Amino acid sequence: MSAVIQKIAVHFLGVGKMGLPMAGHLHAAGHAVTVSDPSAERQQLAKAEGLLVATDAAQALAAADVIFSSLPNDAALLAVSAQVAAQARKGCIYIDTSTVSQQASAQVASVCVAAGITYLRVTVSGNNKMAEAAQLTVMVSGPRVAYDQVLSLLQQLGPHHFYLGQAEESRLMKLVVNLMIAQTSAMLSEGLTLGQKGGLQWQDMWQVLSASAVASPILKAKSVQLGVRDYTPTFTVEQMTKDLDLILDAGAAVHAPLPQTSLTHQLMHAAMAQGDGLLDYAAIIRTVERNAGLTSQE
């Protein structure tokens, strides 16, 4: 594969809320994109977006120059990587965009090396709305030569791209980012509860916070939705709990104490126990409100 390719044969494994818009952007850029997904519903959504659903995944993998995957967890990545190793051609590039453990990703690297496949860990920061708008932040680790070869593809996903190293650096960086996102929701839950208990109005607090020194991009992005107590998920409590599991495991592996993150993890579990697992992860605000006796706010 040359460093600059006009049209690339791409197969995209997993067209969920993140994978579908990413595959769509690659298709819109003029590349030959096929997709596959075990869900018939996701296949139909892909077809509705003008994407070609592969009738034979093995054949699509064998024909692809570049293979992408967007998967829910370690187990799915290990299973899909075994499929890629068995069915893709030697010399192709495999790009996984999932949020998974460094350990599982390292196993995939070994499998790919044995199969003669180049493996890039390409994690992305941003929710499904940002994926649809091609505004993801892209973090990459793996062989630098391969990164340079596929940069034109990655540029279709978002404006910011960071090459971080040869191995699992992008996996860890994604966990660092998600740690801070989770902690933002914990910070909001305590601050907003304090304000309410002291008599401040919900909308007033959001207006002030959005114009204050703490008005980070994620807080501003959440303000419109949460200002009207809309917890429709961009990323669920259950999903964030899974990521916090990975974050705490990563901390334990290098003896990095994460006490605040541990508490946020427990708040996510409390939210799930109270029936909020499928709401947006910011629903831990409701958990802290309940703990403070503010049940009437729901």
C-alpha positions in Angstrom: 0.0 0.0 0.0 1.4 3.4 -0.9 1.4 6.4 1.4 -1.3 8.1 -0.6 -4.3 6.1 -1.9 -7.2 7.7 -3.8 -9.7 5.0 -3.2 -9.3 2.4 -0.5 -11.2 -0.9 0.0 -12.5 -0.8 3.5 -14.5 -3.3 5.5 -16.1 -2.0 8.7 -17.0 -4.5 11.4 -19.7 -3.3 13.9 -21.9 -0.4 12.8 -23.4 0.6 16.1 -24.0 4.2 17.2 -20.3 5.1 16.7 -19.4 2.7 13.9 -22.2 3.6 11.6 -21.4 7.3 11.3 -17.7 6.5 11.0 -18.3 4.1 8.2 -20.6 6.6 6.6 -17.9 9.3 6.5 -15.5 6.9 4.9 -18.1 6.1 2.2 -18.9 9.8 1.7 -15.2 10.4 1.1 -15.3 8.1 -1.9 -13.8 4.9 -0.5 -15.2 1.5 -1.3 -16.8 0.6 2.0 -18.6 -2.6 3.0 -19.9 -3.3 6.5 -21.1 -6.1 8.7 -22.9 -6.4 12.0 -24.6 -9.3 13.8 -27.7 -7.1 14.4 -30.3 -7.2 11.6 -31.5 -3.8 12.8 -28.1 -2.2 12.4 -27.7 -3.8 9.0 -30.9 -2.1 7.9 -29.8 1.2 9.3 -26.5 0.9 7.4 -28.4 0.1 4.1 -30.6 3.2 4.8 -27.4 5.3 5.0 -26.3 4.0 1.6 -23.7 1.5 2.9 -23.2 -1.9 1.3 -23.8 -4.7 3.8 -21.5 -7.6 3.0 -23.4 -10.8 2.4 -20.2 -12.8 2.9 -18.0 -11.2 5.7 -15.1 -13.5 5.0 -15.0 -12.5 1.3 -15.2 -8.8 2.3 -12.4 -9.2 4.8 -10.2 -10.9 2.2 -10.8 -8.1 -0.3 -10.2 -5.2 2.1 -7.1 -3.0 2.2 -8.1 -1.6 5.6 -10.4 -3.2 8.2 -12.1 -1.1 10.9 -14.0 -2.4 14.0 -16.1 -0.6 16.6 -17.0 -3.1 19.3 -18.5 -3.1 22.8 -15.9 -4.9 25.0 -12.8 -7.1 25.3 -14.6 -10.3 24.5 -16.0 -8.9 21.2 -12.6 -7.6 20.2 -10.9 -10.9 20.8 -13.5 -12.7 18.8 -13.4 -10.3 15.9 -9.6 -10.1 15.8 -9.5 -13.9 15.5 -11.9 -13.6 12.5 -9.7 -10.9 11.0 -6.6 -13.0 11.4 -8.2 -16.0 9.8 -9.9 -14.3 6.9 -8.1 -11.1 6.0 -5.2 -11.0 3.6 -1.6 -10.6 4.8 -0.4 -7.0 4.5 -3.7 -5.3 5.3 -4.2 -2.9 8.1 -6.6 -3.6 10.9 -7.9 -0.6 12.9 -9.9 -1.0 16.0 -11.7 2.0 17.5 -13.2 0.3 20.6 -12.7 1.2 24.3 -11.0 -2.0 25.7 -8.3 -3.0 28.1 -4.7 -2.7 27.3 -4.3 -6.4 28.0 -6.9 -7.5 25.4 -5.5 -5.1 22.9 -2.0 -6.5 23.4 -3.3 -10.0 22.7 -4.8 -8.8 19.5 -1.5 -7.3 18.5 0.2 -10.8 18.9 -2.5 -12.4 16.9 -2.2 -9.9 14.1 1.6 -10.1 14.0 1.4 -13.9 13.6 -1.1 -13.5 10.7 1.0 -10.8 8.9 -1.6 -8.1 9.6 -0.7 -4.6 10.7 -2.6 -3.5 13.8 -3.5 0.1 14.8 -5.2 1.0 18.0 -7.3 4.0 17.1 -9.4 5.2 20.0 -11.8 8.1 19.6 -13.1 10.6 22.1 -16.6 12.0 21.5 -20.2 10.7 21.6 -22.4 9.5 18.8 -23.5 13.1 17.9 -19.8 14.1 17.5 -19.2 11.0 15.4 -22.1 12.0 13.1 -20.7 15.5 12.8 -17.1 14.1 12.1 -15.9 15.9 15.2 -14.1 13.0 17.0 -10.7 13.4 18.6 -8.6 10.5 17.2 -5.8 8.9 19.3 -3.5 6.4 17.6 -0.8 3.9 18.6 0.9 1.1 16.7 3.3 1.2 13.7 4.0 4.8 12.7 4.3 3.8 9.0 0.8 2.4 9.1 -0.6 5.5 10.8 0.9 7.7 8.0 -0.7 5.4 5.4 -4.3 5.6 6.8 -4.2 9.2 8.0 -6.4 10.3 5.1 -9.0 7.9 6.4 -8.7 9.0 10.0 -9.1 12.6 8.9 -12.7 11.8 7.9 -13.6 11.0 11.5 -12.6 14.3 13.1 -10.2 17.3 13.0 -7.7 16.3 15.8 -5.3 13.4 15.4 -2.6 12.3 17.9 0.0 9.6 17.3 1.0 8.4 20.8 3.4 5.5 20.4 4.1 2.0 19.1 2.0 -0.1 21.5 -1.0 0.4 23.8 -0.6 4.2 24.4 -3.9 5.1 22.7 -5.8 2.6 24.8 -4.5 4.2 28.0 -5.1 7.7 26.8 -8.7 6.9 26.1 -9.1 5.7 29.7 -7.5 8.9 31.0 -10.0 11.0 28.9 -13.0 8.9 30.1 -11.8 9.1 33.7 -12.0 12.9 33.5 -15.4 12.8 31.7 -16.8 10.5 34.5 -15.4 12.8 37.1 -17.1 15.8 35.5 -20.5 14.2 36.0 -19.5 13.5 39.7 -18.5 17.1 40.2 -21.8 18.3 38.7 -23.8 16.0 40.8 -22.4 17.4 44.0 -22.4 21.0 43.0 -25.9 21.0 41.6 -27.2 19.1 44.7 -25.5 21.6 47.0 -27.1 24.5 45.1 -30.6 23.0 45.2 -30.4 22.2 48.9 -29.4 25.9 49.5 -32.3 27.2 47.4 -30.8 28.0 44.0 -32.9 27.3 40.9 -31.8 24.6 38.5 -31.9 26.7 35.4 -30.1 29.6 37.1 -27.2 27.3 38.1 -26.8 26.0 34.5 -26.7 29.5 33.1 -24.0 30.6 35.6 -22.0 27.4 35.2 -22.1 27.6 31.4 -20.6 31.2 31.6 -18.1 30.5 34.4 -14.5 29.4 34.8 -15.6 25.8 35.0 -17.4 25.9 31.7 -15.5 23.1 29.9 -16.6 22.0 26.5 -18.3 18.9 28.0 -20.2 21.0 30.5 -21.3 23.3 27.8 -22.3 20.4 25.6 -24.4 18.9 28.4 -26.0 22.2 29.6 -28.8 22.3 27.0 -29.9 18.7 27.6 -29.5 18.7 31.4 -30.8 22.2 31.8 -34.3 20.6 31.1 -33.4 17.4 33.0 -33.2 15.3 29.9 -31.2 12.2 30.5 -31.5 10.7 27.0 -28.2 8.9 26.7 -25.3 9.8 24.5 -23.3 7.3 26.6 -25.2 5.3 29.3 -24.5 4.7 33.0 -23.9 1.0 32.1 -21.3 1.9 29.5 -19.5 4.3 31.8 -19.4 1.7 34.5 -17.7 -0.7 32.1 -15.1 2.0 31.2 -14.6 2.7 34.9 -13.9 -1.0 35.4 -11.2 -0.7 32.8 -9.8 2.5 34.3 -9.6 1.1 37.8 -7.9 -2.1 36.5 -5.4 0.1 34.6 -4.7 2.0 37.8 -4.2 -1.2 39.8 -1.8 -2.5 37.2 0.6 0.4 37.7 -0.2 1.1 41.4 -1.8 4.5 40.6 -4.3 5.3 43.4 -7.6 6.5 42.0 -9.8 7.2 45.1 -12.1 9.8 43.5 -12.6 7.5 40.5 -13.5 4.7 42.8 -16.2 6.8 44.5 -17.6 7.8 41.1 -17.6 4.1 40.1 -19.8 3.4 43.2 -22.2 6.2 42.2 -22.6 4.6 38.8 -23.4 1.3 40.5 -25.9 3.1 42.7 -27.5 4.6 39.6 -27.9 1.2 38.1 -29.3 -0.2 41.3 -31.9 2.6 41.2 -33.0 1.7 37.6 -31.0 4.4 35.8 -28.5 2.2 34.0 -29.8 2.9 30.5 -29.9 6.7 31.0 -27.1 9.1 30.2 -24.1 8.7 32.6 -24.9 12.1 34.0 -27.9 10.5 35.7 -25.6 10.0 38.8 -26.8 13.6 39.4 -30.2 12.0 40.3 -28.4 9.5 42.6 -26.8 12.3 44.6 -30.1 14.2 44.6 -31.8 11.2 46.1 -29.1 10.8 48.7 -29.8 14.4 49.7 -33.6 13.9 49.9 -34.4 15.7 46.6 -36.6 13.0 45.2 -39.2 15.5 44.1 -36.8 16.7 41.3 -37.5 13.6 39.2 
